[in-house]
């Protein structure tokens, strides 16, 4: 399973010239409280440590920055709790739609707006045309159907993520 790890140090140690800390695998934690407890245990040698998340190792396609904040870490933990199919949907949704929503909202919206998956948008558009207009497919009118223009028009209403999942905008 692909995971996300965060390097946890403290500002106090960093100010003293040390980057002493540890990589924490976010899939090991059920929620943010568990994660923060692990950070506190890691830095129990300091009185009131102020955690510093200095780096990230991301094996997933979840969009995240090099020095994540607590909100971003919480989203990553929630993301890692999803099953593989849900993760794939959420990764794609966050890539091309709204990455400011919660993981729960992203999953719900991804499921609502998902319109299919294909490596090639034009092929998807052609398949959709054949599904939608199957009643005229055997008619001479079908010879006049312009797949290229159909795909172009659909691209105004649909967007494709890098993993091929297509969403209605």
C-alpha positions as CSV (number, residue, x, y, z in Angstrom):
1,X,0.0,0.0,0.0
2,X,1.3,3.5,-0.9
3,X,1.7,5.8,2.1
4,X,2.6,9.2,3.2
5,X,5.3,10.0,5.8
6,X,6.0,13.2,7.6
7,X,9.3,14.1,9.2
8,X,8.5,15.5,12.7
9,X,11.1,17.7,14.5
10,X,10.5,20.7,16.8
11,X,11.2,24.4,16.4
12,X,13.2,24.3,19.7
13,X,15.6,21.6,18.5
14,X,15.9,23.3,15.1
15,X,16.7,26.7,16.7
16,X,19.4,24.9,18.8
17,X,20.9,23.6,15.5
18,X,19.4,20.1,15.5
19,X,17.1,18.4,13.1
20,X,16.5,15.5,15.5
21,X,13.2,13.9,14.8
22,X,11.6,11.0,13.0
23,X,9.7,10.0,9.9
24,X,6.1,9.2,10.9
25,X,4.0,7.0,8.6
26,X,0.6,8.7,8.6
27,X,-1.2,5.4,7.8
28,X,-0.3,4.2,11.3
29,X,-2.7,6.7,12.8
30,X,-6.5,6.5,12.9
31,X,-6.9,10.3,13.4
32,X,-5.2,13.5,14.2
33,X,-5.3,13.0,18.0
34,X,-3.3,9.7,17.6
35,X,-0.8,11.4,15.4
36,X,-0.2,14.3,17.8
37,X,0.1,11.9,20.7
38,X,2.9,10.1,18.7
39,X,4.6,13.5,18.1
40,X,4.4,14.3,21.8
41,X,5.9,10.9,22.7
42,X,8.7,11.4,20.2
43,X,9.6,14.8,21.7
44,X,8.9,14.1,25.3
45,X,12.4,15.3,26.1
46,X,11.2,18.9,25.6
47,X,8.8,20.9,27.8
48,X,5.9,22.0,25.6
49,X,7.5,21.1,22.2
50,X,6.3,23.0,19.2
51,X,6.2,20.5,16.3
52,X,7.9,21.3,13.1
53,X,7.0,19.1,10.1
54,X,10.1,19.6,8.0
55,X,9.5,17.2,5.0
56,X,7.2,14.8,3.5
57,X,7.6,11.5,1.6
58,X,4.5,10.9,-0.5
59,X,4.1,7.6,-2.5
60,X,0.5,8.5,-3.4
61,X,-0.8,11.1,-5.8
62,X,-2.4,13.1,-3.0
63,X,-1.5,16.8,-3.5
64,X,0.6,18.1,-0.6
65,X,3.4,20.6,0.1
66,X,6.9,20.0,1.3
67,X,6.3,21.4,4.8
68,X,2.7,20.5,5.6
69,X,0.6,22.2,8.2
70,X,-1.7,20.4,10.7
71,X,-4.8,20.9,8.5
72,X,-3.0,19.3,5.6
73,X,-1.7,16.4,7.7
74,X,-5.2,15.8,9.0
75,X,-6.5,15.6,5.4
76,X,-3.7,13.1,4.6
77,X,-4.6,10.9,7.5
78,X,-8.2,10.9,6.5
79,X,-7.2,10.2,2.9
80,X,-5.1,7.2,4.0
81,X,-8.1,5.7,5.8
82,X,-10.0,5.3,2.5
83,X,-10.0,2.1,0.5
84,X,-8.0,1.9,-2.7
85,X,-10.9,2.7,-5.1
86,X,-11.9,5.7,-2.9
87,X,-8.3,7.0,-2.8
88,X,-8.1,6.8,-6.6
89,X,-11.3,8.9,-6.9
90,X,-10.2,11.4,-4.3
91,X,-6.7,11.8,-5.8
92,X,-8.2,12.5,-9.2
93,X,-10.9,14.9,-7.8
94,X,-8.4,16.9,-5.8
95,X,-6.1,17.1,-8.9
96,X,-8.6,18.7,-11.2
97,X,-11.4,20.1,-9.0
98,X,-11.5,21.7,-5.6
99,X,-8.6,20.8,-3.3
100,X,-9.9,23.0,-0.5
101,X,-12.7,20.6,0.5
102,X,-12.5,18.0,3.2
103,X,-11.7,14.4,2.3
104,X,-15.3,13.4,3.1
105,X,-16.6,16.2,0.7
106,X,-14.1,15.3,-2.0
107,X,-15.2,11.6,-1.9
108,X,-18.9,12.5,-2.0
109,X,-18.4,15.0,-4.9
110,X,-16.0,12.6,-6.7
111,X,-18.6,9.9,-6.6
112,X,-21.3,12.3,-7.7
113,X,-19.4,13.9,-10.6
114,X,-17.4,10.9,-11.8
115,X,-18.5,10.2,-15.4
116,X,-16.1,7.4,-16.4
117,X,-12.5,6.6,-16.9
118,X,-10.5,6.3,-20.1
119,X,-6.9,7.0,-21.0
120,X,-8.0,9.1,-24.0
121,X,-10.7,11.7,-23.6
122,X,-11.7,11.5,-27.3
123,X,-12.2,7.8,-27.0
124,X,-14.4,8.3,-23.9
125,X,-16.4,10.9,-25.9
126,X,-16.9,8.5,-28.8
127,X,-18.1,5.8,-26.4
128,X,-20.5,8.3,-24.8
129,X,-21.8,9.3,-28.2
130,X,-22.5,5.7,-29.1
131,X,-24.3,5.2,-25.8
132,X,-26.3,8.4,-26.0
133,X,-27.3,8.2,-29.6
134,X,-27.6,4.4,-30.1
135,X,-31.0,4.8,-31.6
136,X,-29.5,6.6,-34.7
137,X,-26.3,4.6,-34.9
138,X,-27.7,2.3,-37.7
139,X,-29.1,5.3,-39.5
140,X,-27.3,7.1,-42.4
141,X,-27.3,10.2,-40.1
142,X,-24.6,8.5,-38.0
143,X,-22.1,9.0,-40.9
144,X,-22.3,12.7,-40.3
145,X,-21.5,12.6,-36.6
146,X,-18.3,14.6,-35.8
147,X,-16.5,12.9,-32.9
148,X,-13.8,15.6,-32.8
149,X,-16.3,18.4,-32.3
150,X,-18.4,16.3,-29.9
151,X,-15.2,15.7,-27.7
152,X,-14.3,19.4,-27.9
153,X,-17.8,20.4,-26.7
154,X,-17.7,17.9,-23.9
155,X,-14.4,19.2,-22.7
156,X,-16.3,22.4,-21.7
157,X,-18.4,20.4,-19.3
158,X,-16.0,17.6,-18.3
159,X,-12.4,17.4,-17.1
160,X,-10.0,14.5,-17.0
161,X,-7.5,13.8,-14.3
162,X,-4.1,12.3,-15.1
163,X,-5.2,8.8,-14.0
164,X,-8.0,9.0,-16.7
165,X,-11.0,9.6,-14.4
166,X,-13.4,12.0,-16.0
167,X,-15.6,14.4,-13.9
168,X,-18.5,16.5,-14.8
169,X,-17.6,20.1,-13.9
